[in-house]
Amino acid sequence: MKNLLILLLLIGGQVISSQNKTIPAGEKLVYTATYNMSGLLTNIAQVKMETSEVKTSKNTLLRLKCTAATYKKWDNFFKIRDLYESYVNPKTLTPYLYKRDISEGGYYKFMQYRYSHKTNMVQNIRKKRRSDGTIWETKKAVKINPSTKDIVTTLYSIRNLDIHKASIGDQQNFTVLFDNEETVITVKYLAKESINTNIGRKECYKLAISMKGSDILKGNNSNLLWLTADENKVPVYAKFKIPVGNGELKIESASGLKY
């Protein structure tokens, strides 16, 4: 159950997009996360994905905000309060600032990236809680590839991919910066399927996600994502398999869509 929101974000993969044709400000997607407990899929948390416009002294940015929180009845068992957010160019989804602030069952961690795209560098701040309750902080400059993005930006970028032009079996590797390490993710297009969801029956693109050199995601074609096969490409359903179990993510509501 650790790092619940990461599971959704990793399943999202990464696609580089030159123009944002899909993601508007004011969009809100709400999900129920389930986890296999004693053989039963149990609703344990709510996940939200929200976008908003943010004005600075120099620019207007798009805030991509993802949160996860266990339902109250599970807080005494394993309380999760996670926040992931990225501030990006609204036209290209190029990230300028990324924050990750997670609290999970007594575990606390904070990460911040400030991008310098001219030099392909990220200025990182990391905070963690010691066993005695005190917080220690480190700062580090990280060199990245020109196409590398944070995990929130990549999740939203995939929705700008022209999947309708892909053939069944097409796959591609992409790179995500996570915990100051560049990680390769493979996204494979499996099929087009129609599934029932809480926002209606939807024709979807079915994608398989794998992660090179990591045991976070397990199995062959066991980590799957369904995006609506329309201009919004809304993630409506996901299945994941991790070292400590498996679960699902189901959409509950979608508002503020562009199309």
Helices and strands as residue ranges (DSSP letters): H 4-12, E 28-37, E 40-55, E 60-70, H 72-78, E 80-88, E 95-104, E 107-116, E 121-129, E 135-143, H 151-157, G 158-160, G 163-165, E 171-178, E 181-197, E 200-211, E 224-228, E 235-242, E 245-255
